[in-house]
């Protein structure tokens, strides 16, 4: 809900929803915020490109693919948390290494050697995500010091800017939560609670080859979570080439907003939607 005193959009500041106007916070206007977000992407990309040039392309691709495979297997085999941000970073990193790397450079021989590259790329991805959220009206940037929007450095940015979600994105996070998708700290907390309630070891199955239909049926809840998350914005959509939605929707988040119009559960019972009702709602949303 907007501020009950002045009607201004609330922002998340020090983990509390506050009104920047009533609390006299200096917040960038949308145009300046976009310029700041764009420069942060440019600065982080420059650092990433410098690190990327150090590595031999094919060996690097093999190491990144192996990291992603091990991470995915651990999730399915050990019933662990899945860091989808890391999964997206690995997927996008494979694509970008293919596009921009070269055949010269160091060959990674130890598993941890490319961790620095991955860490830098996750920073790039985070700043790209911030820029997308600024464009979508989900983020705001309070600032603490004067700055030059075209020439500030990373060190100056750390001392100057506080990037935070506003109440629009907070409401979107509630939709994620309904699909068991949480920020890292909350996810860890929920997972501990889940293990306490379900103390028995998960059933271990022998390897078996499943048809796509059988695999979807058996893993529907997990797949639904991943499907929802990877339609969050254009950056995540890039992971899986979701261009086929472009003729229907301009932003992947619109699909998530459409999904949120349906009541998923009522009295702990999962609901269904008749086909004709679904078609009518979809037609109203996307003509």
N, C-alpha and C positions, 0 to 999 in steps of 0.2 A: 504494500500500500504506500502511496506517496506520503510525504510529510504532512501530518495533520495540522500543522501551523501555517505552512506556506504553499503546500502542494508540490514542492520540488521532488524530483526523483531521488530516492535514497540510494546511497552507495555503501559498499562493504569496506569498512575502515577499521583496522585492528580487530577483525573478526566480529564487528558489530555493524548493524545497519544504522547509518546515521544520515542526517540531512547536511550536505555540504554548505548550503546557504545559511542555515541557522547556526551552524558551527563555524562559520566564517573560514572555510577551507578554500584555498586557491585551486581551482580546477580548470584544466585546459578546455577551451572551446573545441568543438568537434574538428574544425579545419586544422588547428594547430596540433591537436592530438594525432590526427592522421599523419601529419608531417613528422612528428616525433616517432610514431610507430614505424613509419617507412625508413627513417634513418637508423633505428635500432636493428631492423632487418638487414639493412645495407652493411652496418658495422659488423654484425655477427656473421653474415655471409662472407665477408672479406676474410675474417679469421678462419672460417671453415675452409675456404678455397686454398688458403696458404697451407693448412694442415693436409688437405686432400692431395696436394701436389707431391707430397713426400712418399706416397705409396704406389706400388705397382697394381694396376687395375684388377687383373683377373684373380690374383691371390687375395686381394682385398675383398672382392665380391664373394669368393668362397668362404672367407672368414665371417663376413656379415650374414650370409645365408645360413651358415652353420649355427651362429648365435640365435637367429630367429627360429630355426628348427628346434633347437634344444629348449628354448623358452616355451614354445608351443607344446612340445611333448610333455614337459614338466607339468604344465597346467592340466592337460588331459589325464596324465598318468598318476600324478601325485595329489590331485585335488587341492591345488594351491591357488593363491590369488593370481590374477592375470593383470600385469601392468600394460594396459592397452596403449598408453602413451609411448612406452618403450617399443611395443610391437609396431605401432605406426611409424616410429622413428626408424626402426630397422628396415621396414618395407620401403619407406620413402628414400632412405639412404641408398638402398640397392638401386633404385631408379636413377638417383642423381649421380651416383658413382658411374653408372653405365653411360650417362649423358655427358659428364664433364671430366672424368678422370682420364689417365693416359696409361700407356704400357710401360712407362719407366718409373723407377722409384724403389723404395724398400719393399721387401717381401715380409709380411708378418709371419713370424714363426711361433709365437707364444699367444695363447688365448687373450691375455690382457693387453697386448700391444696396441690394439686399435680402440681401447676404451676411451682414450682422450679424444679421438676423432668422433666417436659416438656421442660423447658428452658435449662437444662443441656443436655437433649437428642438432642435438636435442635443444640447445639454446636457440639455434636458428629457427627450429620448428616452433618453439615457444613464442618467439617474437612474431613469427608469421601468424600464429594463432591469435596473439594479442591484436595484431593489425586487423585481422578478419573480424574480431569481436568489436573493435572500435568502429569499423565500417557498418556493422550490424546493429550498433547501439547497445551492445552488451557490456562494454567496459568504459571506464572513465579514468583520467589520469590527474590526480592531485599533484601539485609541484611545490617544492620547498624553497627553491632558490631561483634567481634570475638565470636565463640561459639563452644561447643562440641556437635556434631550431635547426640551422643548417650545418653547424660545425661542432656541436658538443661531442665529447668523447665518452667511452664506456664508463670511465671513472666518474666523470661529471654526471652521467645518467644515474649511476648508483646513488649519488648524493642528492639528486634533484627530484626524481620521479617515483611515484608510488602508483603502480597500475592495480586497479581494483575493479571487481564486478559491481554492477548496479542491480537494483531489485528486479529488472527484467530478466537478467541472466540467473539470478537466484531462483526465480520461479521455474526457469528451464531446468535448473539442477534438480528441482523436485521431480520433474518428469523423468530425468535420468535415474533418480533414486527409486522410482516405481519399477524400473527395470533392473534393480540391484547394481547400478553403476554409480560409484561414489568417488570423491577425492581420496587420495591415497590413505591419509590418516583415518578417515571414517571407515574406509574399506577394511583396513587392518582390524579396527575395533569390531566391526560387524562380523568379520571372519572368525575372530576369537570367540565371540558370542555363539556363532553357528557351531563351532567345534565343541563347545561346552554342551550344547543341546543335543548334538549328534555325535556322541562319543565313539560309536562303533566305527571301525575302519570302513571306508567305502568299498563296495564290492569290487574285487579284482577279476577282470574278464580276460580270457585268453584272446590272443589276436584273432580277429576274424574280418574277412572282407565283406563290407556292407555295400548295398546299392545306395545311390544318392538318397532315395526315398527313405530307406531304413535309417541311414545316418542322420538325416534331418529329424526324423521322428524320435530317435533315441536322444539326440542332443539339442532338441528344439530350444529349450530355455537358454542354453549357452549361446547358440547361434543367434537367437533373437537379441540378446544383449549386445553382441558384437555388431549385428546389423544396425541396431539403433545408434550405437556410438559412432560407427563409421559413416553415418549420414549427418553427423553433427554440423560439419561445415565443409567448405571446399577443400581444405587441407587434408582432412581425413578421407574425403571422397576420392582424392587423388590416389590414395593407396590402392584402390581396387577398380580404377577406370570406370567410374559411374557416370560417364558422359551420356549414357542412354536416357538419363533423367532430364537432360537439358531442354528437350522440347516440351516438357511438362512443367518443370519448376526451375526457377532461377537460382535458388540456394537450397542445398541439401537439408538445411535446418527446417525448411518449410514442411518437409515430410514428417519430421519429428513432431512439429507443432500440430500437424493433421492427426497423427496417431494419438496425441494427448487429448483430443476432443472425444475420444471413446472411453467409456468406463471399463477399465480392465478387470476389476474385481468388485463384487458386491456381496457383503456378508461372507467374506472369505471364499467366495465361489467365483471362478473365472467366467466372464460373460462372453457371449457371442453376438455377432452383428449379422442380421439377414443380408444376403447379397444385394437386394434391391436398395436397402437402406444405405449400404456402403457405397454403391454406385451414385446414389443421389448426393451423399455428402461429398464424395470425390468430385462430382460434377460442379457442385457449388464452390468448392475450393479452387479448382483449376479450369473451370469453364469447359 
